[in-house]
Amino acid sequence: MTRIAFIGLGNMGGGMAANQAKAQHDVRAFDLSAAALDKAAAAGCHPAGSVAEAVADAEVVITMLPAGPHVRGVYGEQVLAHAPKSALLIDCSTIDVDSARAVAGQAKAAGFRFADAPVSGGVMAAEAGTLAFMVGCDAGDFAAVEAALAPMARVTIHAGDHGAGQAAKICNNMLLGVSMLGTCEAFALAEKLGLAADRFFEIASKSSGQCWSVSTYCPVPGVGPATPADRNYEDGFATAMMLKDLKLAQEAAARAGASTPMGAQAEALYALFDANGFGGKDFSAVLQMLRGRLAELS
């Protein structure tokens, strides 16, 4: 049994912490939300009254927080001051590369091992323990990081040094955002041309247009495997979160001098969808905007 401090029990973190408890680890969980703490307790975690209390005797500290400033604050002001130096620190948040590297530098200077390990897979994968982790850490620490993440993972990949996990996540989600828009446009056009959605799905999923957004996460209700589209686009990867990731990608591109015109267009379209009040809907619900049927999402 490993003593794990889990900080951040939102849509993703709650399911991840529950899988650590299911693996018979001693999980000390903390979140600012009392409801999230109650849910974690029901899943077998032990609620803590503060970050300091959660990390006090932890062997592994895992964080899943909203943005870079939260990660900088939690580590700089609480984790590094109260966790034992032997603890392995793993941040699974999706944040900017600079913040990940800054926190890694602080942790290393304080004598800790640290990894940035953002995830891919969404809420369903978090609950099922089938997330993909992209890890940035010292090569010698990867085996320990992989073992710590195992109860939550389908696959764990060493992307490179500190910050590489975040770089991989940003690039991956920009690709996902762009491919989902292309998928939605194709299904919307097929509908206008009189082609049944299930027929187009069968063709596209077995032809050169095949991609994850078509075959695994189809945006059309009742077509292909079950997806958030079959739940009125609820309980998936929120549009607001996709927009956050696309903004991170554009900020990174600007700093690196990279040309990402499709990423910029994807950001603009998801920003429009979010501005219309649909930030809480799964990002594949952008199909309804392209179809001119936003009223169906109300």
Secondary structure, 3 states (H helix, E strand, C coil): CCEEEEECCCCCHHHHHHHHHHCCCEEEEECCCHHHHHHHHHCCCEECCCHHHHHCCCCEEEECCCCHHHHHHHHHHHHHHHCCCCCEEEECCCCCHHHHHHHHHHHHHCCCEEEECCEECHHHHHHHCCEEEEEECCHHHHHHHHHHHHHHEEEEEEEECCCHHHHHHHHHHHHHHHHHHHHHHHHHHHHHCCCCHHHHHHHHCCCCCCCHHHHCCCCCCCCCCCCHHHHCCCCCCEHHHHHHHHHHHHHHHHHHCCCCHHHHHHHHHHHHHHHHHHCCCEHHHHHHHHHCCHHHHC
